[in-house]
Amino acid sequence: MDDIPANVGANVDGGSDDLAQTTQDLARLLQRLADGRREGREALSLARLAKRSALPMSTLLRYLSVLTDAGWVALDDGERGLSLARLTPAGAAQLDSLRNTGATDATVGNDVGR
């Protein structure tokens, strides 16, 4: 993810292995939101997204902050007070870019959290 926002590193305490893991996690989040869209869900609840992406809620919230700042994900208020995350057109373009450059790996596949 060459165009990851500069503030991603601020959330990672460690070396390049941590940054690589963060990059994979962010790509996986974009992929899960795209999967939801293909299933007819324009947005996913944060609980559903945490489960599908196999991330603790605290980590998910930190990553969503980065992704919303980048304009790749939008957070909306849903019914019953639920917060919903949806992939923006810019986020879909970023995910396509990752796929085209081969920057995604097996962790971004459709097998996690289903």
Biopython code that builds the backbone (N, CA, C, O; Angstrom):
import numpy as np
from Bio.PDB.StructureBuilder import StructureBuilder

atoms = [
    (1, "MET", "N", (0.845, -1.159, 0.000)),
    (1, "MET", "CA", (0.000, 0.000, 0.000)),
    (1, "MET", "C", (0.891, 1.223, 0.000)),
    (1, "MET", "O", (1.141, 1.812, 1.052)),
    (2, "ASP", "N", (1.356, 1.597, -1.128)),
    (2, "ASP", "CA", (2.288, 2.705, -1.209)),
    (2, "ASP", "C", (1.666, 4.016, -0.796)),
    (2, "ASP", "O", (2.370, 4.884, -0.279)),
    (3, "ASP", "N", (0.362, 4.198, -1.004)),
    (3, "ASP", "CA", (-0.231, 5.470, -0.654)),
    (3, "ASP", "C", (-0.963, 5.411, 0.678)),
    (3, "ASP", "O", (-1.969, 6.096, 0.860)),
    (4, "ILE", "N", (-0.470, 4.599, 1.615)),
    (4, "ILE", "CA", (-1.035, 4.585, 2.969)),
    (4, "ILE", "C", (-0.764, 5.944, 3.587)),
    (4, "ILE", "O", (0.332, 6.485, 3.443)),
    (5, "PRO", "N", (-1.746, 6.498, 4.268)),
    (5, "PRO", "CA", (-1.552, 7.800, 4.903)),
    (5, "PRO", "C", (-0.384, 7.771, 5.882)),
    (5, "PRO", "O", (-0.117, 6.748, 6.513)),
    (6, "ALA", "N", (0.304, 8.892, 6.002)),
    (6, "ALA", "CA", (1.502, 8.973, 6.833)),
    (6, "ALA", "C", (1.229, 8.660, 8.296)),
    (6, "ALA", "O", (2.139, 8.226, 9.002)),
    (7, "ASN", "N", (0.013, 8.866, 8.772)),
    (7, "ASN", "CA", (-0.270, 8.656, 10.189)),
    (7, "ASN", "C", (-0.435, 7.194, 10.566)),
    (7, "ASN", "O", (-0.669, 6.899, 11.738)),
    (8, "VAL", "N", (-0.322, 6.261, 9.615)),
    (8, "VAL", "CA", (-0.394, 4.845, 9.970)),
    (8, "VAL", "C", (0.747, 4.474, 10.885)),
    (8, "VAL", "O", (0.543, 3.757, 11.864)),
    (9, "GLY", "N", (1.942, 4.944, 10.591)),
    (9, "GLY", "CA", (3.097, 4.627, 11.416)),
    (9, "GLY", "C", (2.938, 5.076, 12.849)),
    (9, "GLY", "O", (3.547, 4.496, 13.749)),
    (10, "ALA", "N", (2.136, 6.091, 13.080)),
    (10, "ALA", "CA", (1.909, 6.576, 14.439)),
    (10, "ALA", "C", (1.170, 5.551, 15.277)),
    (10, "ALA", "O", (1.221, 5.602, 16.506)),
    (11, "ASN", "N", (0.483, 4.617, 14.627)),
    (11, "ASN", "CA", (-0.270, 3.599, 15.353)),
    (11, "ASN", "C", (0.508, 2.304, 15.531)),
    (11, "ASN", "O", (-0.012, 1.343, 16.099)),
    (12, "VAL", "N", (1.730, 2.268, 15.061)),
    (12, "VAL", "CA", (2.491, 1.033, 15.064)),
    (12, "VAL", "C", (3.763, 1.240, 15.869)),
    (12, "VAL", "O", (4.576, 2.103, 15.540)),
    (13, "ASP", "N", (3.935, 0.456, 16.918)),
    (13, "ASP", "CA", (5.147, 0.517, 17.734)),
    (13, "ASP", "C", (6.054, -0.633, 17.344)),
    (13, "ASP", "O", (5.931, -1.727, 17.895)),
    (14, "GLY", "N", (6.951, -0.412, 16.419)),
    (14, "GLY", "CA", (7.844, -1.481, 16.023)),
    (14, "GLY", "C", (8.426, -1.220, 14.664)),
    (14, "GLY", "O", (8.342, -0.117, 14.124)),
    (15, "GLY", "N", (9.023, -2.263, 14.121)),
    (15, "GLY", "CA", (9.730, -2.151, 12.867)),
    (15, "GLY", "C", (8.878, -2.431, 11.663)),
    (15, "GLY", "O", (7.655, -2.292, 11.681)),
    (16, "SER", "N", (9.564, -2.833, 10.609)),
    (16, "SER", "CA", (8.904, -3.046, 9.325)),
    (16, "SER", "C", (7.931, -4.223, 9.367)),
    (16, "SER", "O", (6.963, -4.243, 8.607)),
    (17, "ASP", "N", (8.169, -5.203, 10.239)),
    (17, "ASP", "CA", (7.224, -6.320, 10.360)),
    (17, "ASP", "C", (5.861, -5.827, 10.840)),
    (17, "ASP", "O", (4.825, -6.263, 10.338)),
    (18, "ASP", "N", (5.868, -4.916, 11.813)),
    (18, "ASP", "CA", (4.617, -4.347, 12.308)),
    (18, "ASP", "C", (3.923, -3.530, 11.233)),
    (18, "ASP", "O", (2.701, -3.587, 11.097)),
    (19, "LEU", "N", (4.703, -2.762, 10.461)),
    (19, "LEU", "CA", (4.126, -1.958, 9.392)),
    (19, "LEU", "C", (3.546, -2.856, 8.309)),
    (19, "LEU", "O", (2.483, -2.561, 7.763)),
    (20, "ALA", "N", (4.237, -3.953, 7.993)),
    (20, "ALA", "CA", (3.724, -4.899, 6.994)),
    (20, "ALA", "C", (2.417, -5.516, 7.476)),
    (20, "ALA", "O", (1.482, -5.677, 6.691)),
    (21, "GLN", "N", (2.340, -5.862, 8.755)),
    (21, "GLN", "CA", (1.111, -6.432, 9.308)),
    (21, "GLN", "C", (-0.016, -5.412, 9.264)),
    (21, "GLN", "O", (-1.150, -5.750, 8.924)),
    (22, "THR", "N", (0.288, -4.174, 9.605)),
    (22, "THR", "CA", (-0.709, -3.110, 9.556)),
    (22, "THR", "C", (-1.227, -2.926, 8.138)),
    (22, "THR", "O", (-2.431, -2.784, 7.923)),
    (23, "THR", "N", (-0.330, -2.928, 7.187)),
    (23, "THR", "CA", (-0.717, -2.789, 5.775)),
    (23, "THR", "C", (-1.644, -3.920, 5.365)),
    (23, "THR", "O", (-2.644, -3.685, 4.688)),
    (24, "GLN", "N", (-1.326, -5.143, 5.765)),
    (24, "GLN", "CA", (-2.181, -6.295, 5.454)),
    (24, "GLN", "C", (-3.544, -6.148, 6.121)),
    (24, "GLN", "O", (-4.572, -6.444, 5.513)),
    (25, "ASP", "N", (-3.552, -5.694, 7.367)),
    (25, "ASP", "CA", (-4.818, -5.515, 8.085)),
    (25, "ASP", "C", (-5.690, -4.457, 7.407)),
    (25, "ASP", "O", (-6.898, -4.647, 7.262)),
    (26, "LEU", "N", (-5.080, -3.346, 6.993)),
    (26, "LEU", "CA", (-5.833, -2.286, 6.327)),
    (26, "LEU", "C", (-6.393, -2.773, 4.989)),
    (26, "LEU", "O", (-7.540, -2.485, 4.647)),
    (27, "ALA", "N", (-5.585, -3.503, 4.246)),
    (27, "ALA", "CA", (-6.057, -4.051, 2.971)),
    (27, "ALA", "C", (-7.189, -5.044, 3.212)),
    (27, "ALA", "O", (-8.155, -5.086, 2.451)),
    (28, "ARG", "N", (-7.069, -5.842, 4.273)),
    (28, "ARG", "CA", (-8.120, -6.806, 4.593)),
    (28, "ARG", "C", (-9.430, -6.103, 4.948)),
    (28, "ARG", "O", (-10.506, -6.562, 4.565)),
    (29, "LEU", "N", (-9.338, -4.993, 5.677)),
    (29, "LEU", "CA", (-10.550, -4.230, 6.005)),
    (29, "LEU", "C", (-11.228, -3.710, 4.743)),
    (29, "LEU", "O", (-12.447, -3.812, 4.605)),
    (30, "LEU", "N", (-10.450, -3.155, 3.828)),
    (30, "LEU", "CA", (-11.035, -2.688, 2.564)),
    (30, "LEU", "C", (-11.692, -3.846, 1.826)),
    (30, "LEU", "O", (-12.779, -3.696, 1.267)),
    (31, "GLN", "N", (-11.030, -5.006, 1.823)),
    (31, "GLN", "CA", (-11.574, -6.177, 1.134)),
    (31, "GLN", "C", (-12.879, -6.642, 1.775)),
    (31, "GLN", "O", (-13.824, -6.985, 1.065)),
    (32, "ARG", "N", (-12.944, -6.657, 3.097)),
    (32, "ARG", "CA", (-14.166, -7.095, 3.778)),
    (32, "ARG", "C", (-15.336, -6.165, 3.462)),
    (32, "ARG", "O", (-16.465, -6.622, 3.286)),
    (33, "LEU", "N", (-15.069, -4.876, 3.392)),
    (33, "LEU", "CA", (-16.128, -3.933, 3.029)),
    (33, "LEU", "C", (-16.570, -4.137, 1.588)),
    (33, "LEU", "O", (-17.757, -4.027, 1.280)),
    (34, "ALA", "N", (-15.624, -4.433, 0.707)),
    (34, "ALA", "CA", (-15.974, -4.730, -0.688)),
    (34, "ALA", "C", (-16.772, -6.030, -0.773)),
    (34, "ALA", "O", (-17.712, -6.133, -1.561)),
    (35, "ASP", "N", (-16.396, -7.024, 0.039)),
    (35, "ASP", "CA", (-17.156, -8.290, 0.072)),
    (35, "ASP", "C", (-18.600, -8.024, 0.491)),
    (35, "ASP", "O", (-19.536, -8.560, -0.103)),
    (36, "GLY", "N", (-18.773, -7.192, 1.518)),
    (36, "GLY", "CA", (-20.121, -6.861, 1.979)),
    (36, "GLY", "C", (-20.940, -6.186, 0.896)),
    (36, "GLY", "O", (-22.128, -6.468, 0.736)),
    (37, "ARG", "N", (-20.301, -5.296, 0.156)),
    (37, "ARG", "CA", (-20.994, -4.603, -0.935)),
    (37, "ARG", "C", (-21.457, -5.602, -1.994)),
    (37, "ARG", "O", (-22.572, -5.500, -2.504)),
    (38, "ARG", "N", (-20.597, -6.566, -2.323)),
    (38, "ARG", "CA", (-20.972, -7.595, -3.314)),
    (38, "ARG", "C", (-22.124, -8.464, -2.808)),
    (38, "ARG", "O", (-22.886, -9.014, -3.603)),
    (39, "GLU", "N", (-22.249, -8.584, -1.488)),
    (39, "GLU", "CA", (-23.345, -9.357, -0.897)),
    (39, "GLU", "C", (-24.621, -8.526, -0.763)),
    (39, "GLU", "O", (-25.623, -9.008, -0.236)),
    (40, "GLY", "N", (-24.588, -7.299, -1.231)),
    (40, "GLY", "CA", (-25.765, -6.443, -1.159)),
    (40, "GLY", "C", (-25.833, -5.581, 0.083)),
    (40, "GLY", "O", (-26.871, -4.979, 0.357)),
    (41, "ARG", "N", (-24.749, -5.507, 0.840)),
    (41, "ARG", "CA", (-24.702, -4.669, 2.042)),
    (41, "ARG", "C", (-23.826, -3.467, 1.746)),
    (41, "ARG", "O", (-22.605, -3.579, 1.640)),
    (42, "GLU", "N", (-24.460, -2.331, 1.616)),
    (42, "GLU", "CA", (-23.711, -1.109, 1.318)),
    (42, "GLU", "C", (-22.752, -0.768, 2.464)),
    (42, "GLU", "O", (-21.673, -0.218, 2.241)),
    (43, "ALA", "N", (-23.161, -1.102, 3.689)),
    (43, "ALA", "CA", (-22.343, -0.820, 4.865)),
    (43, "ALA", "C", (-22.422, -2.008, 5.818)),
    (43, "ALA", "O", (-23.387, -2.772, 5.807)),
    (44, "LEU", "N", (-21.387, -2.144, 6.640)),
    (44, "LEU", "CA", (-21.341, -3.216, 7.643)),
    (44, "LEU", "C", (-21.267, -2.590, 9.027)),
    (44, "LEU", "O", (-20.626, -1.558, 9.226)),
    (45, "SER", "N", (-21.934, -3.235, 9.983)),
    (45, "SER", "CA", (-21.792, -2.773, 11.367)),
    (45, "SER", "C", (-20.351, -3.009, 11.796)),
    (45, "SER", "O", (-19.664, -3.879, 11.260)),
    (46, "LEU", "N", (-19.905, -2.226, 12.767)),
    (46, "LEU", "CA", (-18.527, -2.379, 13.230)),
    (46, "LEU", "C", (-18.302, -3.754, 13.848)),
    (46, "LEU", "O", (-17.221, -4.327, 13.707)),
    (47, "ALA", "N", (-19.313, -4.290, 14.533)),
    (47, "ALA", "CA", (-19.190, -5.630, 15.114)),
    (47, "ALA", "C", (-19.011, -6.681, 14.020)),
    (47, "ALA", "O", (-18.164, -7.567, 14.139)),
    (48, "ARG", "N", (-19.802, -6.584, 12.963)),
    (48, "ARG", "CA", (-19.691, -7.536, 11.857)),
    (48, "ARG", "C", (-18.329, -7.393, 11.167)),
    (48, "ARG", "O", (-17.695, -8.390, 10.820)),
    (49, "LEU", "N", (-17.889, -6.150, 10.971)),
    (49, "LEU", "CA", (-16.606, -5.916, 10.320)),
    (49, "LEU", "C", (-15.452, -6.442, 11.169)),
    (49, "LEU", "O", (-14.498, -7.006, 10.633)),
    (50, "ALA", "N", (-15.528, -6.263, 12.485)),
    (50, "ALA", "CA", (-14.490, -6.789, 13.381)),
    (50, "ALA", "C", (-14.429, -8.310, 13.277)),
    (50, "ALA", "O", (-13.348, -8.895, 13.218)),
    (51, "LYS", "N", (-15.587, -8.936, 13.255)),
    (51, "LYS", "CA", (-15.631, -10.401, 13.166)),
    (51, "LYS", "C", (-15.082, -10.878, 11.822)),
    (51, "LYS", "O", (-14.263, -11.795, 11.776)),
    (52, "ARG", "N", (-15.526, -10.264, 10.741)),
    (52, "ARG", "CA", (-15.082, -10.684, 9.404)),
    (52, "ARG", "C", (-13.599, -10.440, 9.173)),
    (52, "ARG", "O", (-12.950, -11.181, 8.435)),
    (53, "SER", "N", (-13.071, -9.414, 9.796)),
    (53, "SER", "CA", (-11.664, -9.093, 9.591)),
    (53, "SER", "C", (-10.755, -9.713, 10.655)),
    (53, "SER", "O", (-9.533, -9.587, 10.585)),
    (54, "ALA", "N", (-11.360, -10.380, 11.635)),
    (54, "ALA", "CA", (-10.614, -11.046, 12.713)),
    (54, "ALA", "C", (-9.719, -10.068, 13.473)),
    (54, "ALA", "O", (-8.569, -10.369, 13.792)),
    (55, "LEU", "N", (-10.280, -8.882, 13.756)),
    (55, "LEU", "CA", (-9.543, -7.868, 14.504)),
    (55, "LEU", "C", (-10.291, -7.525, 15.783)),
    (55, "LEU", "O", (-11.522, -7.500, 15.792)),
    (56, "PRO", "N", (-9.558, -7.259, 16.866)),
    (56, "PRO", "CA", (-10.217, -6.760, 18.080)),
    (56, "PRO", "C", (-10.849, -5.398, 17.779)),
    (56, "PRO", "O", (-10.355, -4.658, 16.928)),
    (57, "MET", "N", (-11.927, -5.072, 18.467)),
    (57, "MET", "CA", (-12.637, -3.823, 18.218)),
    (57, "MET", "C", (-11.724, -2.607, 18.387)),
    (57, "MET", "O", (-11.821, -1.654, 17.614)),
    (58, "SER", "N", (-10.846, -2.626, 19.382)),
    (58, "SER", "CA", (-9.961, -1.469, 19.595)),
    (58, "SER", "C", (-9.046, -1.246, 18.390)),
    (58, "SER", "O", (-8.813, -0.107, 17.983)),
    (59, "THR", "N", (-8.537, -2.321, 17.832)),
    (59, "THR", "CA", (-7.682, -2.222, 16.641)),
    (59, "THR", "C", (-8.494, -1.763, 15.444)),
    (59, "THR", "O", (-8.048, -0.915, 14.672)),
    (60, "LEU", "N", (-9.691, -2.326, 15.290)),
    (60, "LEU", "CA", (-10.562, -1.925, 14.194)),
    (60, "LEU", "C", (-10.837, -0.423, 14.245)),
    (60, "LEU", "O", (-10.744, 0.255, 13.223)),
    (61, "LEU", "N", (-11.167, 0.091, 15.403)),
    (61, "LEU", "CA", (-11.469, 1.514, 15.535)),
    (61, "LEU", "C", (-10.258, 2.383, 15.191)),
    (61, "LEU", "O", (-10.399, 3.429, 14.557)),
    (62, "ARG", "N", (-9.083, 1.951, 15.605)),
    (62, "ARG", "CA", (-7.859, 2.698, 15.286)),
    (62, "ARG", "C", (-7.623, 2.712, 13.776)),
    (62, "ARG", "O", (-7.303, 3.754, 13.203)),
    (63, "TYR", "N", (-7.783, 1.545, 13.129)),
    (63, "TYR", "CA", (-7.589, 1.459, 11.683)),
    (63, "TYR", "C", (-8.667, 2.241, 10.930)),
    (63, "TYR", "O", (-8.373, 2.887, 9.924)),
    (64, "LEU", "N", (-9.908, 2.188, 11.409)),
    (64, "LEU", "CA", (-10.970, 2.937, 10.738)),
    (64, "LEU", "C", (-10.705, 4.437, 10.800)),
    (64, "LEU", "O", (-11.067, 5.166, 9.876)),
    (65, "SER", "N", (-10.087, 4.902, 11.861)),
    (65, "SER", "CA", (-9.721, 6.307, 11.958)),
    (65, "SER", "C", (-8.767, 6.680, 10.824)),
    (65, "SER", "O", (-8.928, 7.724, 10.192)),
    (66, "VAL", "N", (-7.790, 5.841, 10.572)),
    (66, "VAL", "CA", (-6.832, 6.077, 9.485)),
    (66, "VAL", "C", (-7.533, 6.031, 8.131)),
    (66, "VAL", "O", (-7.310, 6.891, 7.279)),
    (67, "LEU", "N", (-8.381, 5.022, 7.939)),
    (67, "LEU", "CA", (-9.050, 4.848, 6.650)),
    (67, "LEU", "C", (-10.064, 5.953, 6.372)),
    (67, "LEU", "O", (-10.234, 6.358, 5.222)),
    (68, "THR", "N", (-10.738, 6.445, 7.409)),
    (68, "THR", "CA", (-11.677, 7.558, 7.194)),
    (68, "THR", "C", (-10.915, 8.853, 6.921)),
    (68, "THR", "O", (-11.343, 9.661, 6.097)),
    (69, "ASP", "N", (-9.795, 9.054, 7.602)),
    (69, "ASP", "CA", (-8.970, 10.239, 7.337)),
    (69, "ASP", "C", (-8.466, 10.241, 5.894)),
    (69, "ASP", "O", (-8.339, 11.300, 5.279)),
    (70, "ALA", "N", (-8.181, 9.056, 5.359)),
    (70, "ALA", "CA", (-7.709, 8.932, 3.975)),
    (70, "ALA", "C", (-8.855, 9.085, 2.973)),
    (70, "ALA", "O", (-8.619, 9.281, 1.781)),
    (71, "GLY", "N", (-10.096, 8.994, 3.461)),
    (71, "GLY", "CA", (-11.248, 9.076, 2.568)),
    (71, "GLY", "C", (-11.604, 7.761, 1.910)),
    (71, "GLY", "O", (-12.374, 7.741, 0.950)),
    (72, "TRP", "N", (-11.059, 6.662, 2.407)),
    (72, "TRP", "CA", (-11.289, 5.340, 1.810)),
    (72, "TRP", "C", (-12.484, 4.627, 2.427)),
    (72, "TRP", "O", (-13.042, 3.713, 1.821)),
    (73, "VAL", "N", (-12.878, 5.038, 3.628)),
    (73, "VAL", "CA", (-14.015, 4.455, 4.340)),
    (73, "VAL", "C", (-14.814, 5.611, 4.946)),
    (73, "VAL", "O", (-14.241, 6.613, 5.375)),
    (74, "ALA", "N", (-16.131, 5.463, 4.975)),
    (74, "ALA", "CA", (-16.999, 6.441, 5.629)),
    (74, "ALA", "C", (-17.751, 5.735, 6.750)),
    (74, "ALA", "O", (-18.143, 4.575, 6.617)),
    (75, "LEU", "N", (-17.944, 6.441, 7.847)),
    (75, "LEU", "CA", (-18.715, 5.913, 8.971)),
    (75, "LEU", "C", (-20.058, 6.634, 9.004)),
    (75, "LEU", "O", (-20.126, 7.860, 8.913)),
    (76, "ASP", "N", (-21.111, 5.855, 9.136)),
    (76, "ASP", "CA", (-22.472, 6.385, 9.154)),
    (76, "ASP", "C", (-23.193, 5.892, 10.400)),
    (76, "ASP", "O", (-22.821, 4.868, 10.974)),
    (77, "ASP", "N", (-24.217, 6.614, 10.816)),
    (77, "ASP", "CA", (-25.086, 6.171, 11.900)),
    (77, "ASP", "C", (-26.205, 5.346, 11.284)),
    (77, "ASP", "O", (-26.908, 5.812, 10.387)),
    (78, "GLY", "N", (-26.365, 4.132, 11.764)),
    (78, "GLY", "CA", (-27.405, 3.252, 11.255)),
    (78, "GLY", "C", (-28.586, 3.189, 12.202)),
    (78, "GLY", "O", (-28.687, 3.957, 13.160)),
    (79, "GLU", "N", (-29.468, 2.261, 11.911)),
    (79, "GLU", "CA", (-30.634, 2.042, 12.765)),
    (79, "GLU", "C", (-30.193, 1.531, 14.132)),
    (79, "GLU", "O", (-29.133, 0.919, 14.263)),
    (80, "ARG", "N", (-30.996, 1.783, 15.127)),
    (80, "ARG", "CA", (-30.757, 1.317, 16.506)),
    (80, "ARG", "C", (-29.423, 1.809, 17.064)),
    (80, "ARG", "O", (-28.850, 1.182, 17.955)),
    (81, "GLY", "N", (-28.928, 2.937, 16.537)),
    (81, "GLY", "CA", (-27.709, 3.524, 17.070)),
    (81, "GLY", "C", (-26.420, 2.837, 16.673)),
    (81, "GLY", "O", (-25.362, 3.148, 17.220)),
    (82, "LEU", "N", (-26.487, 1.901, 15.725)),
    (82, "LEU", "CA", (-25.278, 1.213, 15.281)),
    (82, "LEU", "C", (-24.436, 2.115, 14.389)),
    (82, "LEU", "O", (-24.966, 2.877, 13.581)),
    (83, "SER", "N", (-23.129, 2.021, 14.543)),
    (83, "SER", "CA", (-22.228, 2.680, 13.610)),
    (83, "SER", "C", (-21.952, 1.720, 12.471)),
    (83, "SER", "O", (-21.716, 0.531, 12.685)),
    (84, "LEU", "N", (-21.984, 2.249, 11.263)),
    (84, "LEU", "CA", (-21.780, 1.438, 10.066)),
    (84, "LEU", "C", (-20.588, 1.968, 9.291)),
    (84, "LEU", "O", (-20.380, 3.179, 9.209)),
    (85, "ALA", "N", (-19.809, 1.062, 8.723)),
    (85, "ALA", "CA", (-18.669, 1.438, 7.884)),
    (85, "ALA", "C", (-18.985, 1.056, 6.451)),
    (85, "ALA", "O", (-19.523, -0.018, 6.183)),
    (86, "ARG", "N", (-18.637, 1.961, 5.522)),
    (86, "ARG", "CA", (-18.846, 1.652, 4.117)),
    (86, "ARG", "C", (-17.623, 2.077, 3.317)),
    (86, "ARG", "O", (-16.944, 3.050, 3.647)),
    (87, "LEU", "N", (-17.367, 1.334, 2.276)),
    (87, "LEU", "CA", (-16.263, 1.619, 1.365)),
    (87, "LEU", "C", (-16.651, 2.789, 0.475)),
    (87, "LEU", "O", (-17.737, 2.798, -0.104)),
    (88, "THR", "N", (-15.780, 3.765, 0.365)),
    (88, "THR", "CA", (-16.033, 4.900, -0.518)),
    (88, "THR", "C", (-15.497, 4.577, -1.908)),
    (88, "THR", "O", (-14.742, 3.618, -2.065)),
    (89, "PRO", "N", (-15.871, 5.355, -2.918)),
    (89, "PRO", "CA", (-15.285, 5.151, -4.243)),
    (89, "PRO", "C", (-13.754, 5.230, -4.227)),
    (89, "PRO", "O", (-13.087, 4.477, -4.936)),
    (90, "ALA", "N", (-13.201, 6.135, -3.424)),
    (90, "ALA", "CA", (-11.740, 6.226, -3.318)),
    (90, "ALA", "C", (-11.157, 4.963, -2.689)),
    (90, "ALA", "O", (-10.084, 4.510, -3.086)),
    (91, "GLY", "N", (-11.859, 4.397, -1.713)),
    (91, "GLY", "CA", (-11.409, 3.149, -1.092)),
    (91, "GLY", "C", (-11.474, 1.987, -2.055)),
    (91, "GLY", "O", (-10.585, 1.136, -2.065)),
    (92, "ALA", "N", (-12.524, 1.941, -2.870)),
    (92, "ALA", "CA", (-12.643, 0.884, -3.880)),
    (92, "ALA", "C", (-11.511, 1.008, -4.903)),
    (92, "ALA", "O", (-10.944, 0.005, -5.335)),
    (93, "ALA", "N", (-11.188, 2.243, -5.283)),
    (93, "ALA", "CA", (-10.084, 2.459, -6.232)),
    (93, "ALA", "C", (-8.756, 2.029, -5.617)),
    (93, "ALA", "O", (-7.914, 1.444, -6.299)),
    (94, "GLN", "N", (-8.569, 2.316, -4.338)),
    (94, "GLN", "CA", (-7.336, 1.905, -3.655)),
    (94, "GLN", "C", (-7.235, 0.385, -3.608)),
    (94, "GLN", "O", (-6.162, -0.173, -3.840)),
    (95, "LEU", "N", (-8.337, -0.282, -3.312)),
    (95, "LEU", "CA", (-8.338, -1.743, -3.275)),
    (95, "LEU", "C", (-8.031, -2.314, -4.654)),
    (95, "LEU", "O", (-7.264, -3.269, -4.769)),
    (96, "ASP", "N", (-8.621, -1.741, -5.702)),
    (96, "ASP", "CA", (-8.314, -2.178, -7.068)),
    (96, "ASP", "C", (-6.840, -1.989, -7.382)),
    (96, "ASP", "O", (-6.220, -2.845, -8.012)),
    (97, "SER", "N", (-6.282, -0.881, -6.947)),
    (97, "SER", "CA", (-4.866, -0.613, -7.158)),
    (97, "SER", "C", (-3.998, -1.663, -6.468)),
    (97, "SER", "O", (-3.002, -2.124, -7.026)),
    (98, "LEU", "N", (-4.383, -2.032, -5.258)),
    (98, "LEU", "CA", (-3.639, -3.063, -4.528)),
    (98, "LEU", "C", (-3.699, -4.400, -5.247)),
    (98, "LEU", "O", (-2.703, -5.118, -5.334)),
    (99, "ARG", "N", (-4.867, -4.723, -5.757)),
    (99, "ARG", "CA", (-5.026, -5.984, -6.487)),
    (99, "ARG", "C", (-4.190, -5.982, -7.760)),
    (99, "ARG", "O", (-3.552, -6.983, -8.088)),
    (100, "ASN", "N", (-4.191, -4.868, -8.475)),
    (100, "ASN", "CA", (-3.476, -4.779, -9.749)),
    (100, "ASN", "C", (-1.972, -4.797, -9.594)),
    (100, "ASN", "O", (-1.260, -5.261, -10.485)),
    (101, "THR", "N", (-1.478, -4.296, -8.471)),
    (101, "THR", "CA", (-0.040, -4.280, -8.249)),
    (101, "THR", "C", (0.444, -5.537, -7.543)),
    (101, "THR", "O", (1.648, -5.718, -7.358)),
    (102, "GLY", "N", (-0.479, -6.406, -7.148)),
    (102, "GLY", "CA", (-0.090, -7.625, -6.439)),
    (102, "GLY", "C", (0.294, -7.368, -5.003)),
    (102, "GLY", "O", (0.904, -8.222, -4.360)),
    (103, "ALA", "N", (-0.060, -6.189, -4.485)),
    (103, "ALA", "CA", (0.316, -5.839, -3.116)),
    (103, "ALA", "C", (-0.505, -6.586, -2.082)),
    (103, "ALA", "O", (-0.123, -6.638, -0.913)),
    (104, "THR", "N", (-1.622, -7.163, -2.489)),
    (104, "THR", "CA", (-2.416, -7.943, -1.548)),
    (104, "THR", "C", (-1.847, -9.345, -1.486)),
    (104, "THR", "O", (-1.142, -9.781, -2.396)),
    (105, "ASP", "N", (-2.156, -10.045, -0.411)),
    (105, "ASP", "CA", (-1.675, -11.412, -0.272)),
    (105, "ASP", "C", (-2.807, -12.297, 0.211)),
    (105, "ASP", "O", (-3.965, -11.880, 0.212)),
    (106, "ALA", "N", (-2.488, -13.498, 0.617)),
    (106, "ALA", "CA", (-3.515, -14.476, 1.000)),
    (106, "ALA", "C", (-4.380, -13.991, 2.154)),
    (106, "ALA", "O", (-5.526, -14.423, 2.278)),
    (107, "THR", "N", (-3.859, -13.096, 3.011)),
    (107, "THR", "CA", (-4.650, -12.630, 4.138)),
    (107, "THR", "C", (-5.789, -11.734, 3.705)),
    (107, "THR", "O", (-6.699, -11.472, 4.491)),
    (108, "VAL", "N", (-5.760, -11.257, 2.468)),
    (108, "VAL", "CA", (-6.820, -10.398, 1.970)),
    (108, "VAL", "C", (-7.883, -11.210, 1.256)),
    (108, "VAL", "O", (-8.902, -10.661, 0.835)),
    (109, "GLY", "N", (-7.664, -12.490, 1.116)),
    (109, "GLY", "CA", (-8.616, -13.358, 0.414)),
    (109, "GLY", "C", (-9.963, -13.408, 1.108)),
    (109, "GLY", "O", (-10.177, -12.726, 2.111)),
    (110, "ASN", "N", (-10.849, -14.194, 0.590)),
    (110, "ASN", "CA", (-12.217, -14.231, 1.087)),
    (110, "ASN", "C", (-12.437, -15.267, 2.184)),
    (110, "ASN", "O", (-13.588, -15.592, 2.476)),
    (111, "ASP", "N", (-11.395, -15.795, 2.798)),
    (111, "ASP", "CA", (-11.560, -16.886, 3.747)),
    (111, "ASP", "C", (-11.610, -16.456, 5.199)),
    (111, "ASP", "O", (-12.075, -17.237, 6.030)),
    (112, "VAL", "N", (-11.169, -15.283, 5.551)),
    (112, "VAL", "CA", (-11.086, -14.858, 6.947)),
    (112, "VAL", "C", (-12.425, -14.294, 7.401)),
    (112, "VAL", "O", (-13.030, -13.483, 6.701)),
    (113, "GLY", "N", (-12.882, -14.716, 8.560)),
    (113, "GLY", "CA", (-14.042, -14.115, 9.194)),
    (113, "GLY", "C", (-15.366, -14.328, 8.497)),
    (113, "GLY", "O", (-16.285, -13.532, 8.688)),
    (114, "ARG", "N", (-15.494, -15.328, 7.727)),
    (114, "ARG", "CA", (-16.747, -15.587, 7.017)),
    (114, "ARG", "C", (-17.652, -16.466, 7.831)),
    (114, "ARG", "O", (-18.755, -16.791, 7.393)),
]
sb = StructureBuilder()
sb.init_structure("model")
sb.init_model(0)
sb.init_chain("A")
sb.init_seg("    ")
for serial, (resi, resn, name, xyz) in enumerate(atoms, 1):
    if name == "N":
        sb.init_residue(resn, " ", resi, " ")
    sb.init_atom(name, np.array(xyz, "f"), 0.0, 1.0, " ", f" {name:<3s}", serial, name[0])
structure = sb.get_structure()
